[in-house]
C-alpha cells in the first residue's frame, strides 16, 4: 500500500458491486446495474479520474450504426460514465470528483463528493447525496484493484 490515501487511490480498479441501502433498512443491488455489474475506475497520479460502469446483460442494437431511440435509452439506462479531475481530503476520507465530461449532462461542471474506504486491494466509494427515482439511498460502489 502506498503512503498516503491519495497515493493509494492511484491506479485501476474493477467494479464488483453497486449496493443501495434504503431508509427502511433494505439493501439491494442497484436496480439499473444488477447483481453482476462491470466497470473500470482509473485515478491517475496527475489528478485525473475516469469511471465507467455497466449492467452486463444489456440488449444488443439491431444495427450498431443506426440504433433506435428505444435501444439507445435501454443502453444508457444500464451505463454510467464520467471523467475529470479529482482531489482528496484525507482528514475527512473524502474524494471530490470534478466532472468535466459525463453521460448524464446534468453532472458536467459539478463536483461529486464520495466517502472512501481503502482496505488492501479493496476500495469502497459512497455517494453523500444519492437518490434513485426520487428516493434517498445510501449508495456504495465496491472496487478491487486490478
Number of C-alpha atoms within 10 A of each C-alpha: 11 9 7 9 19 19 14 15 23 19 14 17 21 21 24 19 21 25 21 22 16 16 10 6 8 9 14 14 18 19 14 17 22 18 16 14 21 19 19 19 23 18 22 15 12 9 14 17 22 20 19 18 19 22 21 15 12 15 10 12 15 10 9 9 7 10 14 13 9 10 18 13 12 16 19 17 15 19 21 18 17 21 21 19 17 21 15 20 13 12 7 9 14 21 22 16 22 21 21 14 16 18 14 12 9 9 15 16 13 13 16 15 19 21 17 21 15 16 9 9 12 16 21 19 19 22 17 15 12 14 14 14 6 7 9 14 20 17 24 22 19 18 23 19 17 12
